[in-house]
């Protein structure tokens, strides 16, 4: 955590992007090692797009949280808290973040979304350290990663915009996806509260 008494709020327009870039650059300079930034938010909130924009203007690398998916390919009906716990394998994320924070190249096997049968890709992914590491994805600000994340950003959009994006991307919202949306509901209501973020960005 930043230790600030309040969470900053930004509106994501041209001025908002510039302010966020300036804020990140200033904060990252105080570290003698790469600064890890969690970019969290609901599915369809625009995290990947914002992460790409930030990486393009900052000397940053994006680590995709979805690469560490571990929730299974079957529709789950267990408690949303259990789904939130299992969705992303933070135990595999931790050594990657540890290596990058130590200015070392990191590698891992990403979940194979094309095969979508529970396995990981046959070839590992390699990530080079940069002054800023953007850990992008739902659950990136989870408490279990607290010692490996330096700054936390929450991205918010209206529910209408979020759902429209998901439908445009997937064609429809399946039962499988709805089960994971329930897990996100639980996560943001109980585990990743607004006051725990350094900045909340509204689109």
N, CA, C and O of each residue as an XYZ file, in Angstrom:
812
protein
N       0.825     -1.198      0.000
C       0.000      0.000      0.000
C       0.862      1.253      0.000
O       2.024      1.221      0.406
N       0.308      2.304     -0.438
C       1.070      3.546     -0.517
C       1.184      4.243      0.829
O       2.079      5.062      1.034
N       0.278      3.918      1.746
C       0.290      4.590      3.034
C      -0.491      5.889      3.036
O      -0.528      6.580      4.054
N      -1.119      6.241      1.915
C      -1.895      7.467      1.847
C      -3.195      7.297      2.633
O      -3.721      6.191      2.762
N      -3.697      8.409      3.149
C      -4.928      8.368      3.935
C      -6.137      8.166      3.042
O      -7.127      7.575      3.472
N      -6.076      8.649      1.797
C      -7.216      8.544      0.904
C      -6.773      7.961     -0.430
O      -5.595      7.981     -0.785
N      -7.761      7.439     -1.158
C      -7.523      6.899     -2.478
C      -7.773      7.987     -3.515
O      -8.796      8.670     -3.472
N      -6.829      8.146     -4.451
C      -6.994      9.145     -5.503
C      -8.012      8.649     -6.523
O      -8.156      7.446     -6.739
N      -8.725      9.604     -7.156
C      -9.717      9.269     -8.163
C      -9.350      9.986     -9.461
O      -9.024     11.173     -9.459
N      -9.410      9.242    -10.569
C      -9.127      9.818    -11.873
C     -10.239      9.445    -12.846
O     -10.787      8.345    -12.770
N     -10.572     10.347    -13.751
C     -11.486     10.056    -14.845
C     -10.642      9.784    -16.072
O      -9.775     10.584    -16.425
N     -10.895      8.648    -16.730
C     -10.044      8.201    -17.819
C     -10.411      8.893    -19.126
O     -11.203      8.383    -19.918
N      -9.820     10.065    -19.331
C      -9.878     10.759    -20.600
C      -8.449     11.085    -20.969
O      -7.524     10.505    -20.400
N      -8.239     11.994    -21.900
C      -6.874     12.362    -22.267
C      -6.113     12.876    -21.052
O      -4.967     12.492    -20.817
N      -6.759     13.751    -20.282
C      -6.114     14.303    -19.094
C      -5.892     13.222    -18.036
O      -4.881     13.220    -17.334
N      -6.851     12.308    -17.938
C      -6.729     11.248    -16.954
C      -5.572     10.320    -17.240
O      -4.848      9.923    -16.326
N      -5.390      9.970    -18.498
C      -4.261      9.107    -18.885
C      -2.947      9.805    -18.568
O      -2.031      9.197    -18.015
N      -2.858     11.084    -18.922
C      -1.626     11.836    -18.660
C      -1.336     11.904    -17.169
O      -0.189     11.762    -16.747
N      -2.380     12.122    -16.371
C      -2.196     12.196    -14.921
C      -1.762     10.846    -14.362
O      -0.907     10.784    -13.478
N      -2.348      9.763    -14.876
C      -1.993      8.431    -14.399
C      -0.559      8.082    -14.773
O       0.177      7.523    -13.960
N      -0.161      8.407    -15.989
C       1.220      8.164    -16.424
C       2.199      8.938    -15.545
O       3.214      8.396    -15.109
N       1.890     10.200    -15.290
C       2.769     11.016    -14.456
C       2.848     10.463    -13.036
O       3.922     10.425    -12.435
N       1.710     10.038    -12.508
C       1.674      9.483    -11.148
C       2.509      8.211    -11.060
O       3.284      8.036    -10.120
N       2.348      7.318    -12.045
C       3.104      6.064    -12.044
C       4.599      6.313    -12.187
O       5.404      5.708    -11.479
N       4.967      7.200    -13.096
C       6.381      7.493    -13.309
C       7.022      8.057    -12.053
O       8.142      7.689    -11.696
N       6.300      8.959    -11.379
C       6.833      9.550    -10.150
C       6.986      8.506     -9.056
O       8.014      8.460     -8.381
N       5.971      7.666     -8.875
C       6.033      6.647     -7.836
C       7.120      5.618     -8.121
O       7.822      5.192     -7.204
N       7.266      5.216     -9.379
C       8.239      4.177     -9.729
C       9.671      4.636     -9.503
O      10.557      3.822     -9.245
N       9.896      5.943     -9.600
C      11.262      6.461     -9.458
C      11.825      6.270     -8.054
O      13.043      6.274     -7.878
N      10.969      6.106     -7.061
C      11.470      5.995     -5.694
C      12.012      4.600     -5.396
O      12.663      4.388     -4.373
N      11.743      3.655     -6.287
C      12.207      2.294     -6.062
C      13.572      2.074     -6.704
O      13.839      2.556     -7.804
N      14.428      1.342     -6.002
C      15.737      0.989     -6.548
C      15.657     -0.309     -7.333
O      16.685     -0.889     -7.685
N      14.464     -0.760     -7.604
C      14.190     -2.002     -8.325
C      12.914     -1.779     -9.124
O      12.270     -0.740     -8.975
N      12.531     -2.747     -9.981
C      11.261     -2.612    -10.695
C      10.079     -2.466     -9.732
O      10.017     -3.119     -8.690
N       9.159     -1.602    -10.107
C       7.953     -1.330     -9.321
C       6.804     -2.154     -9.900
O       6.492     -2.041    -11.085
N       6.183     -2.973     -9.073
C       5.074     -3.827     -9.516
C       3.751     -3.120     -9.239
O       3.470     -2.717     -8.110
N       2.945     -2.976    -10.288
C       1.667     -2.274    -10.201
C       0.544     -3.237    -10.543
O       0.530     -3.800    -11.637
N      -0.396     -3.436     -9.634
C      -1.571     -4.255     -9.901
C      -2.615     -3.397    -10.603
O      -2.994     -2.335    -10.109
N      -3.072     -3.862    -11.750
C      -4.134     -3.187    -12.499
C      -5.357     -4.100    -12.466
O      -5.472     -5.036    -13.257
N      -6.260     -3.814    -11.543
C      -7.379     -4.705    -11.235
C      -8.686     -4.091    -11.714
O      -8.752     -2.898    -12.013
N      -9.713     -4.909    -11.785
C     -11.030     -4.441    -12.188
C     -11.854     -5.597    -12.705
O     -11.326     -6.677    -12.966
N     -13.163     -5.372    -12.856
C     -14.059     -6.420    -13.330
C     -13.735     -6.823    -14.759
O     -13.103     -6.069    -15.498
N     -14.173     -8.017    -15.144
C     -14.064     -8.444    -16.538
C     -14.778     -7.433    -17.429
O     -15.908     -7.037    -17.140
N     -14.125     -7.015    -18.506
C     -14.719     -6.052    -19.418
C     -14.544     -4.608    -19.017
O     -15.112     -3.721    -19.654
N     -13.770     -4.345    -17.974
C     -13.588     -2.956    -17.538
C     -12.510     -2.218    -18.337
O     -12.370     -1.003    -18.199
N     -11.755     -2.929    -19.163
C     -10.752     -2.271    -20.003
C      -9.335     -2.350    -19.483
O      -8.495     -1.530    -19.853
N      -9.054     -3.318    -18.633
C      -7.718     -3.434    -18.033
C      -6.635     -3.685    -19.075
O      -5.573     -3.063    -19.036
N      -6.906     -4.597    -20.008
C      -5.902     -4.922    -21.028
C      -5.599     -3.711    -21.906
O      -4.444     -3.444    -22.239
N      -6.650     -2.984    -22.275
C      -6.461     -1.785    -23.112
C      -5.674     -0.725    -22.369
O      -4.753     -0.127    -22.924
N      -6.034     -0.487    -21.106
C      -5.317      0.511    -20.320
C      -3.881      0.063    -20.081
O      -2.962      0.877    -20.166
N      -3.672     -1.214    -19.785
C      -2.318     -1.714    -19.579
C      -1.440     -1.510    -20.797
O      -0.278     -1.126    -20.670
N      -1.992     -1.767    -21.988
C      -1.237     -1.580    -23.225
C      -0.890     -0.107    -23.448
O       0.212      0.216    -23.892
N      -1.842      0.788    -23.136
C      -1.588      2.221    -23.292
C      -0.486      2.687    -22.344
O       0.398      3.451    -22.730
N      -0.550      2.219    -21.103
C       0.461      2.620    -20.127
C       1.833      2.067    -20.509
O       2.839      2.768    -20.400
N       1.874      0.818    -20.953
C       3.141      0.218    -21.336
C       3.767      0.932    -22.525
O       4.990      0.986    -22.647
N       2.922      1.484    -23.410
C       3.424      2.145    -24.610
C       4.133      3.457    -24.307
O       5.010      3.881    -25.060
N       3.754      4.103    -23.202
C       4.352      5.406    -22.896
C       5.295      5.359    -21.695
O       6.041      6.304    -21.436
N       5.248      4.249    -20.970
C       6.165      4.057    -19.849
C       7.117      2.909    -20.203
O       6.798      2.082    -21.057
N       8.246      2.857    -19.571
C       9.157      1.735    -19.780
C       8.652      0.578    -18.928
O       9.231      0.243    -17.894
N       7.544     -0.031    -19.392
C       6.836     -1.015    -18.583
C       6.637     -2.307    -19.354
O       6.659     -2.323    -20.584
N       6.443     -3.392    -18.611
C       6.078     -4.681    -19.181
C       4.756     -5.094    -18.573
O       4.498     -4.821    -17.401
N       3.910     -5.755    -19.361
C       2.609     -6.208    -18.886
C       2.671     -7.707    -18.629
O       3.059     -8.484    -19.503
N       2.287     -8.101    -17.427
C       2.166     -9.505    -17.057
C       0.677     -9.816    -16.994
O      -0.038     -9.258    -16.161
N       0.202    -10.704    -17.867
C      -1.221    -10.970    -17.999
C      -1.697    -11.960    -16.944
O      -1.241    -13.103    -16.899
N      -2.616    -11.510    -16.099
C      -3.128    -12.357    -15.035
C      -3.849    -13.583    -15.553
O      -3.792    -14.641    -14.925
N      -4.535    -13.467    -16.698
C      -5.285    -14.600    -17.237
C      -4.374    -15.774    -17.601
O      -4.845    -16.905    -17.720
N      -3.102    -15.524    -17.774
C      -2.161    -16.615    -18.057
C      -2.095    -17.609    -16.904
O      -1.689    -18.757    -17.085
N      -2.497    -17.160    -15.719
C      -2.389    -17.988    -14.516
C      -3.750    -18.545    -14.080
O      -3.936    -18.916    -12.921
N      -4.697    -18.598    -15.026
C      -6.020    -19.119    -14.710
C      -5.917    -20.561    -14.218
O      -5.193    -21.376    -14.790
N      -6.657    -20.862    -13.141
C      -6.586    -22.202    -12.553
C      -7.941    -22.682    -12.051
O      -8.009    -23.583    -11.215
N      -9.014    -22.093    -12.552
C     -10.337    -22.392    -12.017
C     -11.053    -23.557    -12.651
O     -12.117    -23.958    -12.180
N     -10.488    -24.115    -13.720
C     -11.134    -25.242    -14.374
C     -12.055    -24.818    -15.501
O     -12.485    -23.667    -15.568
N     -12.354    -25.761    -16.389
C     -13.153    -25.445    -17.571
C     -14.617    -25.842    -17.407
O     -15.441    -25.496    -18.253
N     -14.957    -26.558    -16.344
C     -16.351    -26.918    -16.086
C     -17.059    -25.776    -15.364
O     -16.420    -24.964    -14.694
N     -18.374    -25.720    -15.504
C     -19.164    -24.720    -14.785
C     -19.163    -25.082    -13.302
O     -19.547    -26.188    -12.921
N     -18.729    -24.141    -12.479
C     -18.646    -24.408    -11.046
C     -19.857    -23.817    -10.328
O     -20.335    -22.732    -10.656
N     -20.334    -24.567     -9.339
C     -21.491    -24.129     -8.563
C     -21.165    -24.046     -7.073
O     -22.062    -23.919     -6.239
N     -19.869    -24.119     -6.744
C     -19.489    -23.983     -5.340
C     -19.581    -22.514     -4.933
O     -19.969    -21.671     -5.743
N     -19.235    -22.206     -3.706
C     -19.386    -20.847     -3.190
C     -18.541    -19.855     -3.991
O     -17.410    -20.176     -4.360
N     -19.063    -18.664     -4.266
C     -18.282    -17.652     -4.981
C     -16.937    -17.368     -4.329
O     -15.961    -17.094     -5.027
N     -16.871    -17.430     -3.000
C     -15.593    -17.199     -2.320
C     -14.568    -18.253     -2.711
O     -13.385    -17.944     -2.855
N     -15.015    -19.501     -2.885
C     -14.099    -20.565     -3.290
C     -13.644    -20.363     -4.729
O     -12.485    -20.610     -5.062
N     -14.552    -19.917     -5.573
C     -14.176    -19.645     -6.969
C     -13.188    -18.484     -7.045
O     -12.227    -18.527     -7.814
N     -13.428    -17.455     -6.252
C     -12.499    -16.316     -6.232
C     -11.121    -16.746     -5.749
O     -10.104    -16.259     -6.243
N     -11.090    -17.642     -4.800
C      -9.821    -18.149     -4.274
C      -9.046    -18.913     -5.346
O      -7.823    -18.807     -5.432
N      -9.771    -19.687     -6.166
C      -9.124    -20.614     -7.094
C      -8.875    -20.044     -8.477
O      -8.049    -20.584     -9.213
N      -9.553    -18.978     -8.858
C      -9.553    -18.524    -10.257
C      -8.148    -18.313    -10.812
O      -7.800    -18.871    -11.852
N      -7.353    -17.522    -10.132
C      -5.997    -17.213    -10.582
C      -4.999    -17.790     -9.583
O      -5.122    -17.580     -8.376
N      -4.016    -18.514    -10.095
C      -3.037    -19.184     -9.237
C      -1.963    -18.191     -8.796
O      -0.930    -18.039     -9.448
N      -2.230    -17.523     -7.679
C      -1.281    -16.522     -7.183
C       0.015    -17.173     -6.716
O       1.048    -16.505     -6.655
N      -0.017    -18.455     -6.386
C       1.215    -19.138     -5.970
C       2.208    -19.242     -7.119
O       3.419    -19.262     -6.896
N       1.699    -19.309     -8.350
C       2.594    -19.316     -9.515
C       2.977    -17.897     -9.920
O       4.029    -17.684    -10.522
N       2.135    -16.933     -9.595
C       2.467    -15.544     -9.909
C       3.607    -15.030     -9.035
O       4.450    -14.255     -9.487
N       3.619    -15.470     -7.783
C       4.567    -14.923     -6.822
C       6.029    -15.068     -7.241
O       6.753    -14.073     -7.201
N       6.507    -16.262     -7.644
C       7.913    -16.356     -8.053
C       8.235    -15.543     -9.301
O       9.368    -15.097     -9.476
N       7.243    -15.348    -10.168
C       7.456    -14.502    -11.351
C       7.665    -13.056    -10.916
O       8.591    -12.391    -11.381
N       6.805    -12.572    -10.026
C       6.944    -11.208     -9.522
C       8.239    -11.048     -8.735
O       8.910    -10.021     -8.832
N       8.583    -12.062     -7.961
C       9.818    -12.004     -7.180
C      11.027    -11.866     -8.083
O      11.930    -11.079     -7.797
N      11.053    -12.631     -9.182
C      12.175    -12.552    -10.122
C      12.239    -11.182    -10.789
O      13.317    -10.596    -10.893
N      11.102    -10.670    -11.239
C      11.082     -9.373    -11.922
C      11.482     -8.252    -10.979
O      12.201     -7.335    -11.376
N      11.024     -8.313     -9.731
C      11.408     -7.292     -8.747
C      12.905     -7.320     -8.473
O      13.493     -6.305     -8.099
N      13.518     -8.483     -8.659
C      14.961     -8.615     -8.458
C      15.742     -8.352     -9.746
O      16.940     -8.624     -9.823
N      15.047     -7.819    -10.756
C      15.659     -7.497    -12.045
C      16.151     -8.729    -12.782
O      17.152     -8.679    -13.497
N      15.439     -9.837    -12.604
C      15.791    -11.066    -13.299
C      14.698    -11.429    -14.297
O      13.523    -11.129    -14.085
N      15.098    -12.077    -15.381
C      14.142    -12.601    -16.347
C      13.296    -13.674    -15.677
O      13.802    -14.471    -14.888
N      12.005    -13.690    -15.996
C      11.095    -14.673    -15.420
C      10.477    -15.520    -16.530
O      10.355    -15.074    -17.671
N      10.096    -16.724    -16.185
C       9.414    -17.593    -17.141
C       8.305    -18.353    -16.433
O       8.365    -18.582    -15.225
N       7.292    -18.741    -17.198
C       6.175    -19.513    -16.654
C       5.413    -20.131    -17.809
O       5.572    -19.729    -18.962
N       4.582    -21.114    -17.488
C       3.717    -21.750    -18.481
C       2.316    -21.166    -18.357
O       1.682    -21.276    -17.308
N       1.841    -20.551    -19.422
C       0.539    -19.888    -19.412
C      -0.581    -20.884    -19.693
O      -0.393    -21.866    -20.411
N      -1.750    -20.612    -19.115
C      -2.942    -21.410    -19.402
C      -3.240    -21.348    -20.893
O      -3.190    -20.274    -21.492
N      -3.551    -22.501    -21.501
C      -3.825    -22.576    -22.936
C      -5.304    -22.301    -23.181
O      -6.131    -23.209    -23.104
N      -5.635    -21.041    -23.478
C      -7.028    -20.661    -23.706
C      -7.550    -21.208    -25.028
O      -8.757    -21.399    -25.178
N      -6.670    -21.463    -25.985
C      -7.111    -22.025    -27.263
C      -7.577    -23.465    -27.090
O      -8.638    -23.844    -27.587
N      -6.785    -24.263    -26.386
C      -7.175    -25.651    -26.134
C      -8.346    -25.723    -25.173
O      -9.254    -26.532    -25.363
N      -8.337    -24.889    -24.147
C      -9.385    -24.789    -23.131
C      -9.786    -26.164    -22.582
O     -10.963    -26.518    -22.516
N      -8.759    -26.913    -22.195
C      -9.012    -28.224    -21.607
C      -8.307    -28.385    -20.261
O      -8.168    -29.494    -19.746
N      -7.865    -27.256    -19.703
C      -7.220    -27.273    -18.401
C      -5.711    -27.292    -18.423
O      -5.075    -27.096    -17.388
N      -5.123    -27.525    -19.587
C      -3.670    -27.612    -19.645
C      -3.037    -26.253    -19.922
O      -3.699    -25.295    -20.320
N      -1.745    -26.214    -19.696
C      -0.963    -25.017    -20.013
C      -0.318    -25.184    -21.384
O      -0.243    -26.291    -21.916
N       0.145    -24.076    -21.944
C       0.814    -24.109    -23.237
C       2.067    -24.965    -23.162
O       2.655    -25.130    -22.093
N       2.471    -25.507    -24.299
C       3.630    -26.397    -24.338
C       4.938    -25.651    -24.177
O       5.920    -26.206    -23.684
N       4.955    -24.392    -24.592
C       6.173    -23.590    -24.498
C       6.017    -22.530    -23.409
O       4.945    -21.940    -23.269
N       7.070    -22.286    -22.645
C       6.962    -21.265    -21.591
C       6.963    -19.856    -22.160
O       7.434    -19.621    -23.273
N       6.437    -18.935    -21.392
C       6.526    -17.509    -21.704
C       7.699    -16.923    -20.923
O       7.972    -17.330    -19.793
N       8.382    -15.972    -21.531
C       9.491    -15.296    -20.872
C       9.159    -13.818    -20.732
O       8.626    -13.202    -21.654
N       9.474    -13.260    -19.583
C       9.192    -11.847    -19.305
C      10.476    -11.190    -18.830
O      11.125    -11.666    -17.899
N      10.835    -10.090    -19.484
C      12.029     -9.350    -19.095
C      11.664     -8.251    -18.101
O      10.615     -7.623    -18.242
N      12.499     -8.010    -17.114
C      12.199     -6.949    -16.146
C      12.264     -5.573    -16.786
O      13.063     -5.329    -17.689
N      11.418     -4.686    -16.309
C      11.392     -3.294    -16.718
C      11.230     -2.456    -15.447
O      10.885     -2.999    -14.397
N      11.471     -1.152    -15.523
C      11.288     -0.311    -14.327
C       9.891     -0.408    -13.739
O       9.711     -0.261    -12.530
N       8.884     -0.659    -14.605
C       7.509     -0.829    -14.134
C       6.977     -2.154    -14.666
O       7.073     -2.441    -15.859
N       6.413     -2.962    -13.760
C       5.776     -4.226    -14.123
C       4.293     -4.079    -13.856
O       3.886     -3.882    -12.711
N       3.473     -4.172    -14.902
C       2.030     -4.046    -14.775
C       1.425     -5.446    -14.690
O       1.368     -6.162    -15.690
N       0.977     -5.831    -13.509
C       0.271     -7.096    -13.331
C      -1.193     -6.819    -13.609
O      -1.899     -6.262    -12.768
N      -1.650     -7.211    -14.797
C      -2.978     -6.832    -15.285
C      -3.942     -8.002    -15.168
O      -3.654     -9.096    -15.654
N      -5.082     -7.778    -14.528
C      -6.085     -8.818    -14.462
C      -6.888     -8.785    -13.174
O      -6.454     -8.234    -12.163
N      -8.083     -9.396    -13.236
C      -8.869     -9.541    -12.022
C      -8.058    -10.346    -11.004
O      -7.374    -11.304    -11.364
N      -8.139     -9.959     -9.761
C      -7.438    -10.594     -8.641
C      -5.971    -10.189     -8.535
O      -5.243    -10.747     -7.713
N      -5.523     -9.240     -9.339
C      -4.112     -8.840     -9.270
C      -3.783     -8.100     -7.979
O      -2.619     -8.045     -7.582
N      -4.789     -7.531     -7.318
C      -4.561     -6.813     -6.059
C      -4.945     -7.662     -4.852
O      -5.173     -7.123     -3.768
N      -5.018     -8.949     -5.019
C      -5.448     -9.828     -3.926
C      -4.459     -9.761     -2.764
O      -3.270     -9.534     -2.982
N      -4.929     -9.953     -1.543
C      -4.069     -9.821     -0.358
C      -2.870    -10.764     -0.366
O      -1.816    -10.427      0.173
N      -3.020    -11.939     -0.971
C      -1.928    -12.914     -0.966
C      -0.699    -12.430     -1.714
O       0.396    -12.956     -1.514
N      -0.865    -11.432     -2.575
C       0.271    -10.878     -3.313
C       0.770     -9.578     -2.690
O       1.580     -8.867     -3.285
N       0.283     -9.273     -1.491
C       0.577     -7.985     -0.876
C       2.046     -7.645     -0.781
O       2.417     -6.488     -0.981
N       2.890     -8.604     -0.486
C       4.318     -8.324     -0.334
C       5.055     -8.202     -1.661
O       6.232     -7.843     -1.683
N       4.378     -8.497     -2.764
C       5.039     -8.470     -4.069
C       4.474     -7.380     -4.976
O       4.962     -7.186     -6.089
N       3.442     -6.665     -4.503
C       2.834     -5.585     -5.278
C       3.073     -4.274     -4.552
O       2.862     -4.173     -3.343
N       3.514     -3.269     -5.299
C       3.855     -1.974     -4.698
C       2.724     -0.956     -4.784
O       2.500     -0.194     -3.843
N       2.010     -0.939     -5.908
C       0.940      0.025     -6.129
C      -0.272     -0.689     -6.697
O      -0.141     -1.697     -7.393
N      -1.459     -0.162     -6.396
C      -2.699     -0.809     -6.820
C      -3.619      0.195     -7.506
O      -3.901      1.270     -6.976
N      -4.079     -0.182     -8.698
C      -4.994      0.658     -9.476
C      -6.265     -0.141     -9.739
O      -6.199     -1.292    -10.170
N      -7.410      0.460     -9.484
C      -8.706     -0.161     -9.761
C      -9.350      0.570    -10.929
O      -9.496      1.792    -10.897
N      -9.736     -0.174    -11.958
C     -10.396      0.407    -13.121
C     -11.883      0.095    -13.053
O     -12.286     -1.057    -12.886
N     -12.695      1.147    -13.186
C     -14.150      1.000    -13.123
C     -14.816      1.580    -14.355
O     -14.400      2.618    -14.870
N     -15.873      0.889    -14.833
C     -16.723      1.400    -15.910
C     -18.165      1.118    -15.511
O     -18.421      0.370    -14.568
N     -19.098      1.717    -16.228
C     -20.510      1.453    -15.945
C     -20.824     -0.007    -16.268
O     -20.157     -0.630    -17.095
N     -21.839     -0.537    -15.609
C     -22.227     -1.933    -15.853
C     -22.701     -2.116    -17.284
O     -22.438     -3.158    -17.884
N     -23.394     -1.132    -17.849
C     -23.849     -1.247    -19.243
C     -22.677     -1.365    -20.198
O     -22.696     -2.189    -21.112
N     -21.650     -0.538    -19.988
C     -20.468     -0.586    -20.850
C     -19.743     -1.911    -20.689
O     -19.306     -2.511    -21.671
N     -19.619     -2.360    -19.464
C     -18.901     -3.606    -19.195
C     -19.578     -4.794    -19.872
O     -18.917     -5.590    -20.538
N     -20.884     -4.914    -19.706
C     -21.617     -6.032    -20.298
C     -21.585     -5.958    -21.817
O     -21.425     -6.981    -22.482
N     -21.736     -4.749    -22.378
C     -21.688     -4.592    -23.835
C     -20.347     -5.046    -24.390
O     -20.293     -5.673    -25.448
N     -19.271     -4.736    -23.689
C     -17.951     -5.167    -24.139
C     -17.811     -6.684    -24.099
O     -17.261     -7.292    -25.018
N     -18.309     -7.282    -23.036
C     -18.207     -8.739    -22.910
C     -19.004     -9.449    -24.002
O     -18.543    -10.439    -24.570
N     -20.197     -8.942    -24.292
C     -21.014     -9.543    -25.342
C     -20.355     -9.352    -26.704
O     -20.364    -10.267    -27.528
N     -19.781     -8.169    -26.949
C     -19.106     -7.924    -28.218
C     -17.882     -8.827    -28.371
O     -17.557     -9.251    -29.480
N     -17.217     -9.114    -27.280
C     -16.000     -9.926    -27.318
C     -16.297    -11.414    -27.445
O     -15.623    -12.126    -28.189
N     -17.311    -11.884    -26.713
C     -17.590    -13.321    -26.653
C     -18.812    -13.750    -27.468
O     -19.002    -14.940    -27.717
N     -19.629    -12.800    -27.879
C     -20.857    -13.144    -28.588
C     -22.035    -13.276    -27.646
O     -23.159    -12.908    -27.989
N     -21.780    -13.797    -26.461
C     -22.797    -13.929    -25.419
C     -22.071    -14.174    -24.102
O     -20.871    -14.448    -24.077
N     -22.822    -14.070    -23.011
C     -22.246    -14.384    -21.704
C     -22.744    -15.771    -21.308
O     -23.927    -15.965    -21.027
N     -21.827    -16.722    -21.292
C     -22.186    -18.115    -21.038
C     -22.393    -18.377    -19.551
O     -22.075    -17.535    -18.711
N     -22.929    -19.553    -19.236
C     -23.113    -19.953    -17.844
C     -21.758    -20.030    -17.134
O     -21.639    -19.668    -15.963
N     -20.744    -20.506    -17.855
C     -19.385    -20.594    -17.289
C     -18.886    -19.201    -16.891
O     -18.335    -19.015    -15.805
N     -19.085    -18.235    -17.774
C     -18.639    -16.873    -17.480
C     -19.447    -16.262    -16.332
O     -18.891    -15.544    -15.501
N     -20.733    -16.537    -16.281
C     -21.547    -16.000    -15.192
C     -21.068    -16.510    -13.834
O     -21.097    -15.782    -12.841
N     -20.630    -17.758    -13.802
C     -20.122    -18.312    -12.544
C     -18.898    -17.539    -12.072
O     -18.723    -17.312    -10.875
N     -18.051    -17.135    -13.020
C     -16.852    -16.381    -12.641
C     -17.184    -14.926    -12.331
O     -16.478    -14.283    -11.554
N     -18.246    -14.402    -12.928
C     -18.685    -13.052    -12.569
C     -19.164    -13.012    -11.114
O     -18.954    -12.026    -10.408
N     -19.808    -14.094    -10.680
C     -20.225    -14.165     -9.276
C     -19.007    -14.169     -8.354
O     -19.036    -13.571     -7.279
N     -17.943    -14.839     -8.774
C     -16.707    -14.838     -7.986
C     -16.115    -13.432     -7.914
O     -15.612    -13.019     -6.869
N     -16.175    -12.701     -9.024
C     -15.695    -11.317     -9.025
C     -16.526    -10.459     -8.082
O     -15.982     -9.623     -7.361
N     -17.843    -10.658     -8.083
C     -18.708     -9.918     -7.167
C     -18.219    -10.087     -5.731
O     -18.102     -9.118     -4.980
N     -17.939    -11.330     -5.367
C     -17.488    -11.609     -4.006
C     -16.135    -10.950     -3.738
O     -15.930    -10.342     -2.687
N     -15.228    -11.073     -4.682
C     -13.871    -10.538     -4.514
C     -13.881     -9.036     -4.264
O     -13.218     -8.557     -3.345
N     -14.626     -8.290     -5.072
C     -14.635     -6.837     -4.914
C     -15.502     -6.367     -3.743
O     -15.387     -5.221     -3.308
N     -16.361     -7.241     -3.236
C     -17.160     -6.889     -2.065
C     -16.458     -7.226     -0.754
O     -16.746     -6.618      0.277
N     -15.534     -8.194     -0.784
C     -14.938     -8.679      0.457
C     -13.422     -8.633      0.518
O     -12.856     -8.501      1.603
N     -12.753     -8.740     -0.620
C     -11.304     -8.908     -0.590
C     -10.526     -7.746     -1.197
O      -9.381     -7.504     -0.814
N     -11.122     -7.035     -2.123
C     -10.450     -5.914     -2.786
C     -11.357     -4.689     -2.717
O     -12.010     -4.326     -3.695
N     -11.384     -4.063     -1.551
C     -12.263     -2.924     -1.322
C     -11.664     -1.653     -1.921
O     -10.443     -1.543     -2.032
N     -12.503     -0.695     -2.309
C     -11.993      0.521     -2.973
C     -10.897      1.237     -2.190
O      -9.932      1.724     -2.779
N     -11.038      1.305     -0.869
C     -10.058      2.042     -0.065
C      -8.693      1.365     -0.003
O      -7.728      1.955      0.484
N      -8.610      0.134     -0.491
C      -7.332     -0.578     -0.501
C      -6.497     -0.264     -1.729
O      -5.358     -0.717     -1.840
N      -7.060      0.514     -2.658
C      -6.335      0.871     -3.882
C      -5.726      2.263     -3.752
O      -6.257      3.128     -3.056
N      -4.615      2.459     -4.428
C      -3.960      3.770     -4.439
C      -4.676      4.738     -5.352
O      -4.778      5.929     -5.057
N      -5.180      4.215     -6.481
C      -5.892      5.051     -7.459
C      -7.092      4.267     -7.984
O      -6.990      3.071     -8.256
N      -8.229      4.950     -8.122
C      -9.373      4.389     -8.816
C      -9.580      5.200    -10.083
O      -9.720      6.422    -10.039
N      -9.596      4.503    -11.214
C      -9.746      5.154    -12.514
C     -11.152      4.868    -13.035
O     -11.564      3.713    -13.142
N     -11.879      5.933    -13.356
C     -13.228      5.808    -13.894
C     -13.200      6.147    -15.374
O     -12.691      7.190    -15.785
N     -13.759      5.242    -16.161
C     -13.817      5.531    -17.606
C     -15.143      6.204    -17.948
O     -15.389      6.528    -19.110
